[in-house]
Amino acid sequence: MPTTNPSAWPQGAEVTELAAALLAQGRHLLNLRLGLESTAPAPHPALAQRGGCFVELHRGGARVASAGSFRPQGPLGEALAQQLEAALADMRLGSPTPDLRLEITALGTPDFIETPDEASALAQLRPGEDAVVLFHGCRQAGFLPRMWAELPSPALLVAALKHQLGREPTDWRGMMLARLPALCCMEDMEC
């Protein structure tokens, strides 16, 4: 199973650089889609690395569209472009306009926590940092790191994921958990 290579995920000042690169690339793609002039930002090496991505569009402080995938299927820059297009196709959006603000959550490679014991799995989660995906057979449910604000303990978070999968809160049979390093960045707003 793949594991997260901590040295490959941005650390320190690299986080700020990646956030700026994600927002610059996202704004460039959005401007092109809106028919506005836009200069392509300088390429950032992290956008060529494998990663998943969620894109949310906000207008007047309210989320009006979203799309994303926990699964890293290719380079992060391509995932950003795909999820932005999917968010723009979200029927809740209406007509895209220049006043849209981007929220982007970049996800690193999943670190699968393989243990038959739920308590051991929960102990490996990093509240407030990780995106978390719970698998049961071929079904999955996941939360971005912002859900830690509503479900602050690993037990509460995983119980909510089990509920999404239609499982009992105490059932761990056949479950597999993955944590993903995540970086959330927003234009002109707090993430």
N, C-alpha and C positions, 0 to 999 in steps of 0.2 A: 504494500500500500504506500502511496506517496506520503511524504512527511514534509512539513514546512522547513525550509532551510532558512533559519533566522538571519543569516548573513545576506540572503537574497532579498529579504523584505526591508524596505527603507527604515533607517534608524536616524534619530537626531535631526540634523538640518536637512537630510535627504527627504524627510516627510514633508517639510515645507516646500521643497523644490518639486516633489511629485504632485502635491496638491495644486501648486501653481500651474504645473504642466497639464494636469487633467482639466482644470478649469479653462485654461487658455485654448486647449484643443477642443473642448466641448463648446466653448463660445464661438470659436472659428467655424465648427461644423454647423452650429445653430444659425449663425449669420449667413453662411452659404445657403442653407435650407430656406432662409427667409428672403433670399435674393439680395442681401446686403453685401457691400464690399467688405472683404476680410483678408488679412494677410496671414498666411499659415505660420503658426508659432514654430520656434526652433524645436527639432525633435528631442525627446527625452528618452534615454535608454530604457527606462523602466516601462515605457509604453510598448516596447517590443517583447517584454517578458510575458509569459503565460499568466492570465488572470481573468477573474470574473468581474462583473460590474453591474451596478444598479444606477439608473438615472431617474431623477425626479425633476419635474418642472413646476415651478412656483410662480404664481401671479398674485400680487398684493399680499404676500405672506402666506397664502394658502396653496397647498399642493393641488395641482390641476391635472397632472398626468404622471405616470410612472411606468417603468419597465426594468427588468433585470433578470439576472441569472447567477446563482451561486456557483455554477459549474464553469470552471475555466476551460474554454474551448479553443482558445488561440491567444494571440497577443492582446494585451490590455487595451491598446489603442484601437484595435478592431472591435473589441467587445464594447468599448465606449461608443463607437460609431453605430454599431448595431442596436444597442439599447437606446440611444438617442432617437434613432429612426422609429423604434418601436414605441417610445414614449410620445413622439409626435403623432403617431397613429392612434393614440389613446382617445377614444370617443369623448371623454370628459373634457378634453382640452378645448375643443372648438377650433377657431383659427389661431395658428401660432402667430405671435406678435413679438416685437423687439423687447417688450417689457418682461418677458419670461426670465426667471432666474433659475440657474442650474444648481442642483444638489447631486453630487456624484459620490458613490461609495465604491471604492476599488477593493477587490478581494484577492488575496494571495492564494496560494495552493493549499487545498484542504489538508489538515493533519488529522488522520483518522485515529480515533481513540478506540483501540481494540481491547476490551475487557469484558468478561461476563458479569462483572460486578458493577452495578450502577453507581454506587458510592465512589468507587475508584475513578470512574469516568467523570463524575461531577467534580471531583477534586482537581481534575486537570483543566477545567474551564477557567478562563480569565475574565471575571465579570467586568463589564464596561469596555473591554477591548475586543473580544472575539465576536465574530459572526458565528452562529451555531446552526448546524443542520443535523436533524435526526432522521435516520433511515430505518424503515421496516419493510423488508422485502424490496420491491421495486418502487415503493412510495417514499416520499420525503417531505419534510416540513422544515422551514428555516426561519431564523430571525437575524436581522442586522443588529449591530451593537447598540443602537438606540433603544432597543427593547429592554436592555438591562435597567433602564430608568424606571420602567413599569414593573419589571419582574427581576428584582435585584439579587436574588439568590439563584445559584445553578439549579437547585431542586425545583423552584417555581418556574424557571424558564423552560426546563426540560418537561415538566408536567404540562405546560401550555402547548409545547410541541407535540407531546403524546396525544393531547386532546385533538389537535388538528389532524392527527393521523387516525383518530377514532379509537385510540387505545386507552386503557385504564391508567390512572396516574401511577399505580404501583407495578404495572407490567413492564418488565425489562426483556422478556423473552424475544429473541430475534432482532433486537435493536442494535444499531451501530450509530455512534456519534462522531461528528467531525467538527473541528473548530477551524476557522479561517481567519488569518490576520486581516484587518480591515482598516481602511483610511477613508474617512468621510470629509468632504470639503464642499463648501457652499459659497455662491457668489453673494456678497453683501448681507449674509445672514449667519447666525450661529448654527453650528452643526451639533 
